Amino acid sequence: MVATLRPHPWAALVPQRFSIDEVQFGKPAPDLYRHAAAVLGVAAERCVAFEDSVAGVTAAVSAGMRCVAITFGEQSEVAFAELTPWRVASLHEASRLFITT
């Protein structure tokens, strides 16, 4: 996870990261996302998740979060389209959703 974010200038904006080791059930169960929201003290409905797998998007949406699917140009748009209306091709493209210059 750290290696995935490291090349992006906005990685420092994500100081808290969570691991599957912190919950009983992994994705596609919503446990990790519910745990993260609880630790951060934020209602899941006020959170936005960025995910690159169908299982991850399913977990975030099931937890009650909005989710941006990062397709990397490889995932089926149809699979993600059924889960979330927000899709981008890369982390770089995703950064434009929340960083203004």
N, C-alpha and C positions, 0 to 999 in steps of 0.2 A: 504494500500500500504506500509506504513512504517512497519507495523507488519510483512508483507510478506518478506520484505528485511532484517529486523533486525537480524535474525540468521546467515546471511551470512557475512563473513569477508570483502567482497567487497562492502557491502552496502554503505560505506562511499564514494565510487567512484561515487555514484549517488546522488550528493548534491541537484540537482534541480528535483522536481517532479511536474507533472501537473495534474489538475483535470478536470473532465467533466464540472464542474461549470464555467470553463473559456471559454467555447465555446457554440455556439448555438445548434449544433447537436452532439449527442454522437455516439459511435461506432455502426454500422460499417461505419459511415461517416468518412472521413479522417480529419475532422476539428481539433481534438485534436492533432494529429501528425503534421499537418501543423502549428498549433499554437506553439507547442513546438519547432519546427525547427526555426520558425521565431524569437521567443524569444531568442533562443540560438545563432541566427545569423549564422546558418548552413543550407546549401541547403539540402532539404529532401533526395536528391539522395546520400548524403554523410553520412546519418544516418543509424544506425542499431537499430531496435526495437526488444524487447523481449516480446512476447505475449503468453497468455495461453488459448485464446479462438478463435474460428473461426471469430467472429465479430471483435476482436482486430487485428488479423492477416489481415483481409480484410481491416480494416481502415489503418493500417500501409502501406500495399502494395499499396492501392489506393492513399495514400499521396506521393508515389514515393520512399518509403524507402525499404531497405532490411529488412526482418523480420525473426527472429528465433522463431519458434513455440515451446513452452514448453508444451509437451503433458501430463506430470505427469502420463503417462501410462494409462490414462483413455480416452483420446480423440481419435477419429477415425483418424488413419494415413492417410486414403484416403482423408478425408476432408482437412487436412493440406497440403497434398502432392499436391493438386490441386492449392494451394495458394503460397506455398514457398518450395524451395528445402532444406531449413535448418530446421531441427527438432531435438530436444533433449528431453530426458525424464524428466529432472529436472532442477531446478535452479543451483544446484551443478554442473551438467554436463555442463550447459551453461557457468558457470564461467570459465571452462577450455578453452573456446573459446577466452577469452580476458585477462586472467591472466596467466602469466608465472612465474615459480618459479626458 
